[in-house]
Amino acid sequence: MPENRMKKPHLLTLDNRRLLTLTGVEDVSGFDEQTINVRLSEMTLVVKGTGLHISKLNLESGDVVIDGSISSLQYLGSSSGSLRSRLFR
């Protein structure tokens, strides 16, 4: 990934494990009822659950709303370092 690319911040709000609201989204690279892959500026967020549905997608503003039974959220890819490396500098 080019170093001169600006990092776009994102905000994640999970309401009662049924409604996920994301900002700072660049793309949705794949989805089905069990898994949705959301590309952020430097990483991918993998949302897993059952009955997942993208109820709002606006890539111009970077907003995504996902509803369903959400069981896990996992970040993949590089960031500014892992949480462990940032905690134990």
N, C-alpha and C positions, 0 to 999 in steps of 0.2 A: 504494500500500500504506500503511495507516495507520502513523503514527510510533509510536503507543503499543503496537504489537504486539511481543511479545517475540521476539527472535531465538533460534531453536532451533539449537544447534550440531549439526553432523553429523560423522560419522567415516566415512571411506572406506577399505576394505582390499581390495586387488586381489592375488589369489594366482595367480601364474604365468599371468596373462591368461586364466584359465579360470573363476575364482570371484570375484565381487565382493560384498562385504558392506557394507551401508550402514546407518547409524543416523541419526536425526533426520529421517526421511522423513515428509512430510505426505500425499502422494498419488502414485499412478502415473497419469499423465494419458493415456498411450497406449503401446501396445506391439505388436510383432510379432516375428518371428524375427530381424530385422535391426536394429531400433531400439527402445529403451525410454526413455520420458521420465519422469523421477522428479522430482517437485516437492519442493523443500526450502523452508525458511522464506522466503528472499528471492530464490531463483533456481531454475532448472531444470537438472538434470543429464541430458544426453543420452548414453546408452550405445549404441554402435554395434558391430556384429559380425555373426557368423553363428551360427545355431542357438541364439539367446538364449532363455532360459527363466527365468521367475521361480519359483524353487523354494521361497521363503518370502516371505510378505507379511503383516505384522502392523502395521496403521496405528495401533492403540492404543499400541503401544510404539515405533512409528516404525522398525521393522526390515524390511529387504528383502535377500534373497539372490538374486543372478542368476548363472546358470551358462551356459556356452557359450564360444565363441571371441570374446573381446572385443578389438576393434581400436582403439577410441577412446572417450575420455570428454571431454565438452565442457560447460562451464558456460555457461548463457544467462541473461540478466537482470542486474538490478543486485545489487551486493554493497556492501560498504563502500568501494568504489572498485576500480579495476582493479589488478592486480598491479603494472603499470608505475607507476601513480600512487602506490601505497603505497611502492614502492622509491625513487622519485625525488621525495620531498617537499622 
